[in-house]
Amino acid sequence: MSATQPHVLLVEDEPAQREVLAYNLEAEGYAVSRAENGEEAMLQVDEITPDLVILDWMMPLMSGIEVCRQLKTREDTRNIPVIMLSARSEEVDTVRGLETGADDYVVKPYSLRELMARVRTQLRRSRPSAAGAALVYQDISLDPESHRVSRGGHELKLGPTEYRLLVTFLEKQGRVLSRDQLLDLVWGRDIYVDTRTVDVHIARLRKVLTQVVPDDPIRTVRGTGYALG
């Protein structure tokens, strides 16, 4: 998985449906993880925080409603967009799904084109840089289309890894990210890098960010990781 690809967790117990959806998501340029039941989905979420979850309602071991409830009550996953898929078309079911915390509700059978459009809409919220939207935190601004970064109106020069680190922090403002999470998000799941490498690049990013404005915006949470803000 490329560190720059939006990561979608697809939770669907029907194998044929799961593979069709995964094929179309990958054709859109997304990295896709698959889970065939709710318990497996929660294990995968613990391994790497996805940018979006597509979740079937009716599944063995743990229902999609219960998975959604758990995701939305946890501090580290409550902001992940969830698209619920269900054959239940009654208004009361749609309301129940949305009240549980689902960000969107799609009734089966559905149009793949419509579902992909809904995926893009939700990803613009969780991964705005993937849609080309500028990222801003206080006096720090990052334009993903031109790859320009500035602080206090002064342009900053960042190396590629420091740039990806800053994008990750800007997209997940206020969230404490562990070194392992940063390795997955910035370097990618398939690349082995020692966790101490994260500290080295954090130090480089801090050095550049404090060149013009002395205040360090990156917070170290001892024993846990780092956060912006």
Secondary structure, DSSP 8 states (H G I E B T S, - for coil): --TTS-EEEEE-S-HHHHHHHHHHHHHTT-EEEEESSHHHHHHHHHHS--SEEEEESS-SSS-HHHHHHHHHHSTTTTTS-EEEEES--SHHHHHHHHHHT-SEEEESS--HHHHHHHHHHHHHHH-GGGGT--EEETTEEEETTTTEEEETTEEE---HHHHHHHHHHHHTTT--EEHHHHIIIII-TTS---HHHHHHHHHHHHHHHTTTS----EEEETTTEEEE-
